[in-house]
Amino acid sequence: MTSVVLPAGAVPQASAETRAAETTSGGVRGASVETRAAVEREPVNLTELRREAEKAAKDLGAATKALEQRRTQIAQAQKQLAVKLRELQTAERAFAQVRQPLSDLVGLLYQQPIGGDAAGLLSGDSGTDTLQAMTTLTQLVAERDQVLEEGSRLQAERERLAAEAQELRATTLLAEAQMNAEIKTLQARSAKLVKSLTNALVKLGVKIDKGKGAGGCDPTRVNSAGEFPNGLIPEAYLCPLQQKGHKLRADAAIAFISMNEAYRRRFGKPMCVTDAYRSLAEQQSVYYRRPGFAAVPGRSNHGWGLAVDLCGGVQNFRSVEFNWVEANGKKFGWIHPDWAYSSPFEPWHWEYDPKLGSLL
């Protein structure tokens, strides 16, 4: 938003002959050897690098989430196991309180036989007390056998739970080791892709301060940049453009640089930028200086690092440069918003559409 021009019809258009002269030999006729070399250099597929870096980051996030879920499941299983062990201990204590007295009583009865001789018992002459005692003894022996059986069951349960706990621990350690190894591999791959992308940007003339601002061109940090208020995105989350002094959010910057390279090959010169990311203070200044030609501070796409204002011919509606950006911008995720065709009329204003860019 740096200049105001008249709608179509008020701006003289270059003749077909003039345009042909401008674009002969890829748009570099008359350009210096240095410029032609820049135009003819092998294009770098920044979009592909960005997409691979984003996928690696997505895979890393999924693996990390899976590890967290696995740890949660393991913690729940261990908690349930601990509850079972406590219940088993309680049952064993109750069992011990019953087993010992009963065992002592049965042993005592065996050591002190019931009164009366066997002949009387067999002849049916035993007294009522003797028969009652025999019945009691038989019942005690049966109860003792039940107690012993319960003891065997509790012992088997303890052994089963101990084995389950050991298996859970072994499985946990193995699974976590495997997932940690996978995460480290994904981290290394993600870092390598981001580094390749950064190196490609540097080769294209983007001035990246590797000590401070390298992260600003990392497309995997886009979501973090979106957490800041409009116009208050820290420098560390903004990526420089080839046009000195201008920055955008990483995904928008990478897409713009790709479009800039295509534009350079077509016209023999880089795109002309008058404005890109604006801080809140800068947006307030523009809003008050140019009423009607700037969004309310805090609502502008410039404040999100997703908009640029162009010059160098693009600002002239229906110029050959404007038409080229209009026809080719969507290939890189850049659009001329509907409102900018009429209200207010801003042929110089272009925006990056993250949804469109993600489909490329």
C-alpha positions as CSV (number, residue, x, y, z in Angstrom):
1,M,0.0,0.0,0.0
2,T,2.4,2.6,-1.1
3,S,0.9,4.2,-4.2
4,V,-2.5,5.0,-5.6
5,V,-3.2,4.4,-9.3
6,L,-6.2,4.8,-11.4
7,P,-8.4,1.9,-12.5
8,A,-8.1,0.1,-15.8
9,G,-8.3,2.4,-18.7
10,A,-6.5,5.3,-17.0
11,V,-3.1,3.6,-17.2
12,P,-1.4,3.5,-20.6
13,Q,-0.6,0.0,-21.6
14,A,2.5,-1.1,-23.4
15,S,2.1,-2.0,-27.0
16,A,2.5,-5.6,-28.2
17,E,5.8,-4.6,-29.9
18,T,7.1,-3.1,-26.7
19,R,6.1,-6.1,-24.6
20,A,7.7,-8.4,-27.1
21,A,10.9,-6.4,-27.0
22,E,10.9,-6.5,-23.2
23,T,10.4,-10.3,-23.1
24,T,12.5,-11.5,-26.0
25,S,15.0,-14.2,-24.9
26,G,13.2,-14.8,-21.6
27,G,12.9,-11.1,-20.8
28,V,16.6,-10.4,-20.5
29,R,17.5,-8.8,-23.8
30,G,20.0,-6.0,-23.1
31,A,20.5,-7.3,-19.5
32,S,24.0,-7.6,-18.1
33,V,25.9,-10.9,-18.2
34,E,25.5,-11.0,-14.4
35,T,21.8,-10.5,-14.6
36,R,21.4,-13.2,-17.3
37,A,23.3,-15.6,-15.2
38,A,21.0,-15.0,-12.3
39,V,17.9,-15.4,-14.5
40,E,19.2,-18.6,-16.2
41,R,20.3,-20.3,-13.0
42,E,18.7,-23.7,-12.2
43,P,15.5,-23.1,-10.2
44,V,15.3,-24.6,-6.7
45,N,12.1,-26.3,-5.8
46,L,11.5,-24.5,-2.5
47,T,7.9,-25.7,-2.4
48,E,9.1,-29.4,-2.5
49,L,11.6,-28.7,0.3
50,R,9.0,-26.9,2.3
51,R,6.5,-29.7,1.9
52,E,9.1,-32.4,2.9
53,A,10.1,-30.4,6.0
54,E,6.5,-29.9,7.0
55,K,5.8,-33.7,6.5
56,A,8.8,-34.6,8.6
57,A,7.6,-32.3,11.3
58,K,4.2,-33.8,11.1
59,D,5.6,-37.3,11.3
60,L,7.7,-36.2,14.3
61,G,4.7,-34.8,16.0
62,A,2.6,-37.9,15.4
63,A,5.4,-40.1,16.8
64,T,5.8,-37.9,19.8
65,K,2.1,-38.0,20.4
66,A,2.1,-41.8,20.0
67,L,4.9,-42.1,22.6
68,E,2.9,-39.9,25.1
69,Q,-0.2,-42.0,24.5
70,R,1.8,-45.2,25.0
71,R,3.3,-43.8,28.3
72,T,-0.3,-42.9,29.4
73,Q,-1.5,-46.5,28.6
74,I,1.4,-48.0,30.4
75,A,0.9,-45.8,33.5
76,Q,-2.8,-46.8,33.6
77,A,-1.9,-50.5,33.3
78,Q,0.7,-50.2,36.0
79,K,-1.9,-48.4,38.2
80,Q,-4.4,-51.2,37.6
81,L,-1.7,-53.8,38.4
82,A,-0.8,-52.0,41.6
83,V,-4.5,-52.1,42.7
84,K,-4.6,-55.8,42.0
85,L,-1.5,-56.4,44.1
86,R,-2.9,-54.4,47.0
87,E,-6.1,-56.4,46.8
88,L,-4.1,-59.6,46.8
89,Q,-2.1,-58.5,49.8
90,T,-5.3,-57.7,51.7
91,A,-6.7,-61.2,50.8
92,E,-3.5,-62.9,51.9
93,R,-3.6,-61.1,55.3
94,A,-7.2,-62.1,55.8
95,F,-6.3,-65.7,54.8
96,A,-3.4,-65.8,57.3
97,Q,-5.8,-64.8,60.1
98,V,-8.0,-67.7,59.4
99,R,-5.5,-70.4,58.4
100,Q,-3.3,-70.5,61.4
101,P,-5.9,-70.9,64.1
102,L,-7.8,-73.5,62.1
103,S,-4.6,-75.4,61.3
104,D,-3.7,-75.4,65.1
105,L,-7.1,-76.6,66.0
106,V,-7.1,-79.5,63.6
107,G,-3.7,-80.5,64.7
108,L,-4.7,-80.4,68.3
109,L,-7.7,-82.7,67.6
110,Y,-5.5,-85.2,65.8
111,Q,-3.1,-85.2,68.8
112,Q,-5.9,-85.7,71.3
113,P,-8.2,-88.3,69.8
114,I,-11.9,-88.1,70.6
115,G,-13.0,-90.2,73.5
116,G,-14.5,-93.8,73.0
117,D,-13.0,-96.8,71.3
118,A,-13.3,-97.7,67.6
119,A,-15.3,-100.8,68.5
120,G,-18.0,-98.8,70.0
121,L,-18.0,-96.4,67.1
122,L,-18.3,-99.3,64.6
123,S,-21.0,-101.0,66.7
124,G,-23.1,-97.9,66.8
125,D,-22.8,-97.7,70.6
126,S,-20.9,-94.3,70.5
127,G,-22.4,-91.6,72.5
128,T,-23.9,-88.4,71.2
129,D,-20.8,-86.4,72.2
130,T,-18.5,-88.7,70.3
131,L,-20.6,-88.4,67.1
132,Q,-20.8,-84.6,67.5
133,A,-17.0,-84.5,67.9
134,M,-16.5,-86.6,64.9
135,T,-18.8,-84.4,62.8
136,T,-16.9,-81.3,64.0
137,L,-13.6,-82.8,63.2
138,T,-14.8,-83.8,59.7
139,Q,-16.0,-80.2,59.1
140,L,-12.8,-78.7,60.4
141,V,-10.8,-81.0,58.1
142,A,-12.9,-79.9,55.1
143,E,-12.5,-76.2,56.0
144,R,-8.8,-76.8,56.4
145,D,-8.7,-78.3,52.9
146,Q,-10.6,-75.2,51.6
147,V,-8.1,-72.9,53.3
148,L,-5.2,-74.8,51.7
149,E,-6.9,-74.7,48.3
150,E,-7.5,-70.9,48.7
151,G,-3.8,-70.6,49.7
152,S,-2.8,-72.3,46.6
153,R,-5.0,-70.1,44.5
154,L,-3.7,-66.9,46.1
155,Q,-0.1,-68.1,45.5
156,A,-0.9,-68.8,41.9
157,E,-2.5,-65.4,41.5
158,R,0.5,-63.7,43.1
159,E,2.8,-65.5,40.7
160,R,0.6,-64.5,37.7
161,L,0.6,-60.9,38.7
162,A,4.3,-60.9,39.3
163,A,4.9,-62.3,35.8
164,E,2.4,-59.8,34.4
165,A,4.3,-57.0,36.1
166,Q,7.6,-58.2,34.7
167,E,6.2,-58.6,31.2
168,L,4.7,-55.1,31.3
169,R,8.0,-53.6,32.4
170,A,10.0,-55.5,29.7
171,T,7.4,-54.5,27.0
172,T,7.4,-50.9,28.2
173,L,11.2,-50.6,28.1
174,L,11.4,-52.1,24.6
175,A,8.5,-50.1,23.2
176,E,9.9,-46.8,24.6
177,A,13.4,-47.6,23.4
178,Q,12.0,-48.2,19.9
179,M,9.8,-45.1,19.8
180,N,12.6,-42.9,21.2
181,A,14.9,-44.2,18.4
182,E,12.2,-43.4,15.8
183,I,11.8,-39.9,17.3
184,K,15.5,-39.3,17.2
185,T,15.6,-40.4,13.5
186,L,12.6,-38.1,12.7
187,Q,14.2,-35.2,14.5
188,A,17.4,-35.7,12.6
189,R,15.5,-35.9,9.3
190,S,13.5,-32.8,10.1
191,A,16.6,-30.8,11.0
192,K,18.4,-31.9,7.9
193,L,15.5,-30.8,5.6
194,V,15.1,-27.5,7.3
195,K,18.9,-27.0,6.9
196,S,18.7,-27.9,3.2
197,L,15.8,-25.4,2.8
198,T,17.8,-22.7,4.6
199,N,20.9,-23.3,2.5
200,A,18.7,-23.1,-0.7
201,L,17.3,-19.8,0.5
202,V,20.8,-18.4,1.2
203,K,22.0,-19.4,-2.3
204,L,19.0,-17.5,-3.7
205,G,20.2,-14.3,-1.9
206,V,18.1,-14.4,1.3
207,K,20.2,-12.9,4.1
208,I,19.6,-15.3,6.9
209,D,21.4,-14.7,10.2
210,K,22.1,-18.3,11.2
211,G,22.9,-17.3,14.7
212,K,19.6,-15.5,15.4
213,G,17.1,-15.6,12.6
214,A,17.5,-19.0,10.9
215,G,14.4,-20.3,12.7
216,G,12.3,-17.6,11.1
217,C,12.5,-19.4,7.7
218,D,11.6,-22.8,9.3
219,P,8.2,-23.6,7.9
220,T,7.6,-26.1,10.8
221,R,7.4,-23.1,13.2
222,V,4.5,-21.4,11.4
223,N,2.0,-22.5,14.0
224,S,4.1,-21.0,16.7
225,A,4.2,-17.7,14.8
226,G,0.4,-17.7,14.6
227,E,0.2,-17.7,18.4
228,F,1.4,-14.1,18.5
229,P,-1.0,-11.1,18.2
230,N,-1.3,-9.4,14.8
231,G,1.6,-7.0,14.3
232,L,3.5,-8.4,17.3
233,I,5.3,-11.4,15.8
234,P,8.9,-11.5,17.0
235,E,11.7,-11.1,14.5
236,A,12.8,-14.7,15.3
237,Y,9.6,-15.9,13.6
238,L,9.9,-13.9,10.4
239,C,11.8,-14.9,7.3
240,P,13.7,-12.3,5.3
241,L,12.9,-11.8,1.6
242,Q,15.5,-11.2,-1.1
243,Q,14.2,-7.6,-1.1
244,K,16.2,-6.0,1.7
245,G,14.3,-4.9,4.7
246,H,11.2,-6.9,4.1
247,K,10.1,-10.1,5.9
248,L,7.1,-12.5,6.0
249,R,6.0,-15.5,7.9
250,A,8.1,-18.6,6.8
251,D,5.5,-20.3,4.6
252,A,4.5,-17.0,2.9
253,A,8.2,-16.0,2.5
254,I,9.2,-19.3,0.9
255,A,6.3,-19.2,-1.5
256,F,7.1,-15.5,-2.4
257,I,10.7,-16.3,-3.0
258,S,9.7,-19.1,-5.3
259,M,7.4,-16.7,-7.2
260,N,10.1,-14.1,-7.2
261,E,12.4,-16.5,-9.0
262,A,9.8,-17.3,-11.6
263,Y,9.2,-13.6,-12.0
264,R,12.9,-12.9,-12.4
265,R,13.1,-15.6,-15.1
266,R,10.2,-13.9,-16.9
267,F,11.1,-10.3,-16.6
268,G,14.9,-10.4,-16.0
269,K,14.5,-8.6,-12.7
270,P,13.3,-9.4,-9.2
271,M,9.9,-8.3,-7.9
272,C,9.7,-4.9,-6.4
273,V,8.3,-4.8,-2.9
274,T,7.3,-1.6,-1.0
275,D,5.8,-3.3,2.1
276,A,5.6,-6.8,3.6
277,Y,5.2,-7.6,7.3
278,R,4.1,-4.6,9.4
279,S,4.4,-4.2,13.1
280,L,1.4,-2.9,14.9
281,A,3.0,0.5,15.2
282,E,3.7,0.6,11.5
283,Q,0.1,-0.4,10.7
284,Q,-1.2,2.3,12.9
285,S,1.0,4.8,11.2
286,V,-0.2,3.8,7.7
287,Y,-3.8,3.7,8.9
288,Y,-3.8,7.3,10.1
289,R,-1.7,8.5,7.1
290,R,-3.7,6.8,4.5
291,P,-7.3,6.6,5.7
292,G,-9.4,4.2,3.5
293,F,-6.3,2.5,2.1
294,A,-5.2,0.5,5.2
295,A,-6.9,-2.1,7.4
296,V,-7.7,-1.3,11.0
297,P,-4.5,-1.9,13.1
298,G,-4.6,-5.5,14.4
299,R,-6.6,-6.8,11.5
300,S,-4.3,-6.4,8.5
301,N,-2.8,-9.5,6.8
302,H,0.5,-7.4,6.8
303,G,0.4,-7.9,10.6
304,W,0.3,-11.6,10.2
305,G,3.2,-11.6,7.7
306,L,0.9,-12.8,4.9
307,A,0.7,-9.8,2.6
308,V,3.0,-7.7,0.4
309,D,2.5,-4.5,-1.5
310,L,4.3,-4.6,-4.9
311,C,5.7,-2.0,-7.3
312,G,7.9,-2.3,-10.4
313,G,4.8,-2.3,-12.7
314,V,2.6,-4.7,-10.7
315,Q,0.9,-1.7,-9.0
316,N,-0.5,-0.7,-12.4
317,F,-3.7,-2.5,-12.9
318,R,-3.7,-4.7,-16.0
319,S,0.0,-4.0,-16.8
320,V,1.9,-7.0,-18.1
321,E,3.5,-7.4,-14.7
322,F,0.1,-7.3,-12.9
323,N,-1.4,-9.8,-15.3
324,W,1.6,-12.2,-14.9
325,V,1.3,-12.1,-11.1
326,E,-2.5,-12.6,-11.3
327,A,-2.1,-15.5,-13.7
328,N,0.8,-17.2,-11.9
329,G,0.5,-16.2,-8.2
330,K,-1.9,-19.0,-7.3
331,K,0.8,-21.5,-8.4
332,F,2.7,-20.3,-5.4
333,G,-0.2,-19.7,-3.0
334,W,-0.4,-15.9,-3.7
335,I,-3.7,-14.2,-4.6
336,H,-5.1,-10.8,-5.3
337,P,-8.0,-10.6,-2.9
338,D,-11.5,-9.9,-4.4
339,W,-11.9,-6.7,-2.4
340,A,-8.6,-5.2,-3.8
341,Y,-10.2,-5.1,-7.3
342,S,-12.7,-2.5,-6.2
343,S,-13.1,-1.5,-2.5
344,P,-10.6,-0.1,-1.9
345,F,-8.9,-0.5,-5.3
346,E,-5.4,-1.7,-4.5
347,P,-3.7,-3.5,-7.5
348,W,-0.4,-3.5,-5.5
349,H,-1.8,-5.5,-2.6
350,W,-1.3,-9.3,-2.7
351,E,-1.9,-12.0,0.0
352,Y,-0.6,-15.5,0.7
353,D,-3.4,-18.0,1.3
354,P,-2.0,-20.7,3.7
355,K,-4.8,-23.2,2.7
356,L,-4.0,-22.8,-1.0
357,G,-0.3,-23.0,-0.3
358,S,-0.7,-26.2,1.7
359,L,-2.2,-27.9,-1.4
360,L,0.8,-27.1,-3.6
